[in-house]
Amino acid sequence: MTSFILNFGFLYFPEDKSTYLPAFIEILLLLGLCFLVLKLIRKFAKKQEQEAKKLEARALAERDERMKKEQEQK
């Protein structure tokens, strides 16, 4: 079993650890980009939530006015 695993060439650990540096930098950049995108999504969602609350309040106010007019007519 161990000889089967050792025959795979993709398990390569270089002696010179500086070859990991570009990958590490790329991961840091991608994590930073992901963080920024998440912040933008949250900001956009909060803005939409506030707009939805305003719309809901307006709709409820219109409904209440309509109900009052209907009760006055009776």
RODO-2510 file (C-alpha; in nm, 4 decimals, decimal comma):
residues 74
     n   res          X          Y          Z
     1     m     0,0000     0,0000     0,0000
     2     t     0,2749     0,2482     0,0878
     3     s     0,4586     0,1749    -0,2361
     4     f     0,1369     0,2520    -0,4228
     5     i     0,1133     0,5950    -0,2563
     6     l     0,4830     0,6721    -0,3003
     7     n     0,4658     0,6049    -0,6749
     8     f     0,2411     0,9060    -0,7252
     9     g     0,4415     1,2040    -0,8466
    10     f     0,2033     1,4704    -0,7192
    11     l     0,3263     1,4385    -0,3598
    12     y     0,6254     1,6634    -0,4075
    13     f     0,7755     1,8595    -0,1193
    14     p     1,0675     2,0685    -0,2469
    15     e     1,3753     2,1283    -0,0370
    16     d     1,3755     2,4965    -0,1322
    17     k     1,0766     2,6373     0,0594
    18     s     1,0895     2,9656    -0,1338
    19     t     0,8874     2,7946    -0,4087
    20     y     0,5882     2,8167    -0,1714
    21     l     0,6106     3,1976    -0,1586
    22     p     0,4173     3,2760    -0,4811
    23     a     0,1349     3,0434    -0,3779
    24     f     0,1230     3,1971    -0,0307
    25     i     0,1073     3,5492    -0,1777
    26     e    -0,1678     3,4434    -0,4165
    27     i    -0,3729     3,2918    -0,1352
    28     l    -0,3365     3,6105     0,0699
    29     l    -0,4482     3,8226    -0,2260
    30     l    -0,7469     3,5983    -0,2950
    31     l    -0,8507     3,5976     0,0708
    32     g    -0,8294     3,9767     0,0746
    33     l    -1,0374     3,9966    -0,2420
    34     c    -1,2953     3,7593    -0,0950
    35     f    -1,3144     3,9742     0,2174
    36     l    -1,3744     4,2882     0,0091
    37     v    -1,6438     4,1187    -0,1984
    38     l    -1,8157     3,9982     0,1180
    39     k    -1,8116     4,3527     0,2584
    40     l    -1,9621     4,4882    -0,0652
    41     i    -2,2343     4,2231    -0,0638
    42     r    -2,3229     4,3033     0,2979
    43     k    -2,3330     4,6766     0,2231
    44     f    -2,5570     4,6204    -0,0784
    45     a    -2,7855     4,3857     0,1194
    46     k    -2,8207     4,6375     0,4028
    47     k    -2,9169     4,9079     0,1528
    48     q    -3,1776     4,6787    -0,0035
    49     e    -3,3117     4,5897     0,3416
    50     q    -3,3662     4,9568     0,4256
    51     e    -3,5410     5,0166     0,0938
    52     a    -3,7642     4,7138     0,1537
    53     k    -3,8573     4,8437     0,5003
    54     k    -3,9517     5,1815     0,3537
    55     l    -4,1623     5,0130     0,0871
    56     e    -4,3312     4,7916     0,3465
    57     a    -4,4100     5,0907     0,5680
    58     r    -4,5588     5,2775     0,2730
    59     a    -4,7691     4,9776     0,1724
    60     l    -4,8967     4,9309     0,5275
    61     a    -4,9836     5,3010     0,5549
    62     e    -5,1770     5,2866     0,2271
    63     r    -5,3604     4,9756     0,3463
    64     d    -5,4530     5,1439     0,6735
    65     e    -5,5832     5,4518     0,4891
    66     r    -5,7897     5,2341     0,2587
    67     m    -5,9356     5,0423     0,5530
    68     k    -6,0256     5,3691     0,7308
    69     k    -6,2035     5,4995     0,4189
    70     e    -6,3959     5,1726     0,3878
    71     q    -6,5044     5,1885     0,7525
    72     e    -6,6111     5,5521     0,7157
    73     q    -6,8264     5,4635     0,4168
    74     k    -7,0136     5,1982     0,6171
***
